[in-house]
Amino acid sequence: MFAYLIRRVAYAFPILLGVNVLLFVLFFFVNTPDDMAETILGEKRVTQEQIENWKREHNYHLPRFVNLQEGFPAALTQTIFWQKSMHLFALEFGHSDVDNSKISDEIKRRFPYSLCLTLPIFMASLLINIFVAMIVAFYRATYIDYTALVICVLMMSISALFYIIGGQYIFAIALRLAPVSGFDAEFPHTLKFLVLPVVIGLVSSIGSGVRYYRTIFLEEINKDYIRTARAKGLGEGTVLFKHALRNALLPILTNVIVSIPFLIMGSLLLENFFGIPGLGNYMIEAISKQDFAVLRSMVFLLSGLYVLALTLVEISYSIADPRIRLQ
């Protein structure tokens, strides 16, 4: 097991390095430090001297990959790539290009707010989607199954923006059952600001979730061990809810673990429309302000969490299914 973990970490490093290099090319070749300075300082009245001063303040005046004016190892460390990209592997995200705030402090401050929103949505949608999918699979090839599929497709076809705007208008503006937007970090006042976005996030995820888990259960109930259980005289409910559910844990477990990065990073649309100061809202603010340092850090953090989640999926496979052996 230990050798396997070491090997998986070794596989993850070149992937993250490739993501890092790609981000660096996008942010420092396609969009040069001069472009960043002009965008932040103002394109019309900025002088070249102001641009050079801004670049020097943020260490963007250094060479990109190799500093030929320095000896080894300064030739590599005194570069933009080392200062701005390689430090991300040590979770040193640096400071914002706009207001010079420390990015790691902002991530620590905003992370709990995102979790307050995404965790209830994820837990509730997981339970509801699995339960409904099992009921639909139980009544497969009946009018209940067909009706559920039509409803799921309709729900999947509706944009998340429609749910958000419609929910705000009906429940916040017309019925005044919840605030339109805003956030209060003090419990229990937080609940009144979270109820509406949680419900909207839950409703918007049901269509795709039910279809996904229905497919999993339909695949399981056509296998030989299910036929054997039925031949022994077990009821359809017992076969589905006991045997099929247990053996469907692997794909369910995959979906759960892969969703962890997105739980942490928050919801861009919900946080933006409801004014929740989480990590999703942080990314939206960085895009609107053209804060490239924040965007680089958030994209790299999401990539790292996703690679970590995939590694955890493989490890959990070996635990959930003893047929899978780690070599």
C-alpha positions, -999 to +999 in steps of 0.1 A: +000+000+000+028+024+009+046+018-024+014+023-043+008+057-026+044+068-034+038+058-070+006+077-073+022+108-058+050+104-084+024+102-111+006+133-099+036+156-099+042+156-137+005+162-142+005+192-119+037+204-135+021+203-169-009+223-156+015+248-141+035+252-173+003+256-193-010+283-169+024+300-170+022+301-209-013+315-208-007+342-182+029+353-192+032+347-229-004+351-243-010+378-217+023+395-210+033+413-177+030+446-197-006+438-206-013+430-169+002+463-158-018+483-184-050+465-175-047+471-137-032+506-139-055+518-168-048+515-204-053+551-215-032+573-192-005+549-180+031+556-188+059+532-195+077+543-164+046+534-143+044+500-160+080+493-152+075+503-116+045+481-112+063+451-127+092+457-103+069+458-073+053+425-083+085+408-095+072+407-130+104+424-143+124+392-141+131+369-171+104+343-177+123+309-175+161+315-174+180+345-159+212+347-179+226+375-158+228+352-127+248+321-119+234+287-108+209+283-090+199+320-092+196+316-130+165+294-123+152+309-091+154+345-101+128+341-128+090+347-131+084+310-135+101+301-102+088+330-083+052+328-095+046+292-106+069+268-088+060+283-054+025+271-059+036+235-052+045+247-017+010+263-014+027+298-014+001+317-035+017+351-030-003+384-031-030+398-052-020+419-082-048+444-075-049+451-037-018+432-026-038+411-001-024+377+008-041+351-013-037+322+012-054+343+039-083+350+016-087+313+008-087+303+045-113+330+052-136+322+024-133+284+024-158+278+052-184+300+035-182+279+004-185+247+024-216+260+042-233+262+008-219+232-011-219+206+016-257+207+023-264+207-014-241+177-020-253+156+009-290+162+003-287+157-035-268+125-030-294+109-007-324+121-028-308+112-062-299+077-050-333+070-034-353+083-064-330+065-088-336+032-070-374+037-070-373+045-107-351+015-114-375-007-094-403+004-117-382+001-149-399+000-182-432+013-167-450+046-169-433+057-137-399+051-153-407+069-185-423+098-167-393+102-144-370+102-174-389+129-192-389+150-160-352+145-155-344+155-191-365+186-188-348+195-155-314+189-171-323+211-201-331+241-180-302+265-174-290+269-138-295+306-143-332+301-148-334+283-114-315+310-097-333+340-112-367+324-110-361+313-074-350+348-064-380+364-080-406+339-067-394+332-032-374+364-023-391+392-042-427+380-047-433+359-016-405+375+006-397+341+022-359+346+020-334+374+014-325+381-023-288+381-015-263+388+012-246+368+040-243+369+077-215+348+092-231+346+127-251+315+134-281+311+133-286+342+111-265+324+084-294+299+078-318+324+064-293+334+038-284+298+028-319+282+026-328+296-008-295+290-026-293+255-011-328+246-023-320+260-058-287+241-060-305+209-049-333+213-075-309+220-103-289+189-096-317+164-093-323+157-131-287+147-140-282+129-107-312+107-109-304+097-145-268+089-136-276+067-106-306+051-124-281+039-151-259+025-124-287+005-108-301-007-141-266-021-150-264-039-116-298-055-116-291-072-149-260-090-135-259-127-126-258-123-088-291-104-090-307-132-110-294-157-084-309-136-055-342-135-073-340-173-080-336-179-042-370-162-037-358-128-024-382-099-029-375-073-055-371-046-028-346-067-009-326-074-041-325-038-051-320-020-018-297-046-002-277-064-029-277-039-059-270-009-037-240-026-020-224-035-053-231-001-068-209+016-042-179+018-065-194+042-091-212+061-063-179+063-044-162+076-075-188+104-080-186+113-043-148+116-041-144+134-074-169+160-062-147+169-032-127+196-051-158+213-063-172+213-027-142+231-015-140+256-045-176+266-041-203+274-066-195+303-090-231+311-100-248+306-066-222+325-047-221+354-072-259+358-074-266+354-037-236+374-025-220+346-006-183+355+000-169+321-007-141+308-031-165+308-060-172+345-055-135+351-050-128+337-085-156+358-100-142+389-084-107+381-097-120+377-132-139+410-131-108+428-116-084+410-140-065+398-109-043+372-126-024+362-095-056+350-078-068+332-110-035+313-113-036+303-077-073+292-078-069+272-110-038+254-097-055+247-064-085+232-082-062+211-103-043+198-073-075+189-055-088+171-085-056+150-089-058+142-052-094+132-055-086+108-084-059+092-062-083+088-034-108+071-058-083+044-067-074+039-030-110+036-020-116+011-048-092-013-032-110-009+001-146-012-012-139-040-036-115-068-023-111-081-059-090-051-067-054-057-057-027-031-052+006-041-067 
